[in-house]
Amino acid sequence: MCSEMAEKNVVSWNVMLNGYVKVGDVELTQELFEEIPMKENNAVAWINPNITLELFHEVLASGRQPDQINAKCFLCIAWLGMMNEGRWVHECVHNICISFNENLGPAIIDMYV
């Protein structure tokens, strides 16, 4: 269905990801996530936090390095009650040397407040 869309954006990616999550299809969710251009994969912010964490692992395992926007979106798991996992994401951000900017810095600070 997503392949039939003329123009895909963050909203359309979010809708499709949410649909796959709601029917419990983790495999298709991951496949769709892999199709999202890196600059737009902040769509992950709107899906289930467990899937978000799993996708973060997938991104790292694949050798892709998230940028500041992607990392900020992965931090949403802390805002959704998974603080230990949020701290782990923060540690990963630090370890892979993602520089802080006006998006990522405040997100990390907010996570601890």
N, C-alpha and C positions, 0 to 999 in steps of 0.2 A: 504494500500500500504506500509506504513512504517513497518507494522508487518511482511511483507514478506522479508525485508532486513536482510541479514545475520549479518552484522555488522553496528550498528548505531553509529554515531559520531556527533560532533558539526555541521559539514557541512550538513549531512543528516537531522538532526533536523531542521536546518535553512531553508533548501529547503522546507521541508514539512510545517513548520510554515508559511513561506512566501506564499506558494501556498494557504493555507486556508485563510490567510489574504486577498490575492488578489481577491478571489472569495467572500469575505465578510462573511465567516462562522466563527463568533466569538466563537460559541459553540464548534465546532470541534477544533478550535485553542486552546481553553482552555483545552479541553480533551487531546489533544496531548501534551500540555505543562505539564499537570499532569503526563504524562507517562515518561517524561524526567528525568533521574536520576539527583538528586540535583547537583552532581559534573559536570554535563554537561549542566545544564539549562542556562548557559550563552548564549545559542543560542537565547535567548530572545532579545539580543542586536540588532538583525538585522530586527526586525519586526516593524510594525506601532507603533509610540509612544503612541497613545491612548490605543492600546491593551497592550503595555508594562506596562502602568500605571495600567490598569485593572488587569493584571496578578500579579503585585506587591501587589495590594489589596487582590487578591485571596490567594497568598502565605501567607500573614500575617494573613488573616482570617482563614486559614486552620491550623494555629499553627506551620507551618514550618518556621524556621528561616533562612533567606538567609545568606550565608557566604559572605566574602569579594568580591569574584569574582562575585557572583550573584548581590550584591548591586552595584558594579561598573557598571554592565550591565544595571541595572535599572536606573542608573544615566544618561544613554544615552538620556533620554527624555529631559534633560536640554540642551544637545548638539544639539538636534533637535528643539530647539526653545521654549521648555516648561519650562522656568526657574523657575517659581513659583512651579511647580510640582517637579522639581529637588531639590529645597530647601526643599520641604516636604519630599522627599526621604532621603535627608541628615539628616533631623531632626529625621526621623524614625531610620536611621542607628545609630544615637547618642542615641536615647531612648531605643533601644533594645540591646545596648552595643556591637555592632559589632566592634571589634578592627581594627584599621587601620593597613594596611600593605603596601608593595611596590606596590600593585595594587590599593587599595581603596584610600589611602591617596592622591596620585597624581591626581586621577580622581576627587576627591572633589575639590582640589585646581584648577585644570583645569576648572571645571564647573564655578567657580567664576571669572576667568580671562577674 
